[in-house]
Amino acid sequence: SNDPGEKVFHILVTTDLSPDAESAFATAAKEAQLRADKNCQVTLLSVVENPFAAVFDIDLGSDRESVWVESENEAKRLLGHLRDRYFDPITTQCVTTRQISSVADEIGRYARTHFIDMIIIASHGRTGISRNLFGSVAEQVVRHSRCPVLVVPVGPAA
């Protein structure tokens, strides 16, 4: 049927699972609560980075798949904790996807193929050298997204 009341408002919250990136979750939970009457659902997405990107001289051979699976299981476990802490009782699923191209590409692909209405992402993730990297992930997601993106600032409130 075409009853607009049945349309789900689908929020995608994406994280690199660093403590800094957690700022996005409280904001996302608020956004979901504001839309509680709109049949809102949340997906928590973690793009699992290639566990072999940093491995040069070790040949893991057939163990590659099990290393990926271990990374995915760990990410799902952490996402589950975040779901329990921030999103109960909102309908929330935890999803991991493997990084095949760039993290921003994977987020964009997920959003397009799952008809996401809004993406929520922290402005920065891991500290140190990849802080700038995750900053640019948020930037790339904003640049290429077909839906609104809410970028949540990270760090102490000014």
Summary of the structure (lengths in Angstrom):
residues: 158
radius of gyration: 16.3
end to end distance: 47.7
largest distance: 57.8
contacts: 455
relative contact order: 0.21
helix: 47%
strand: 20%
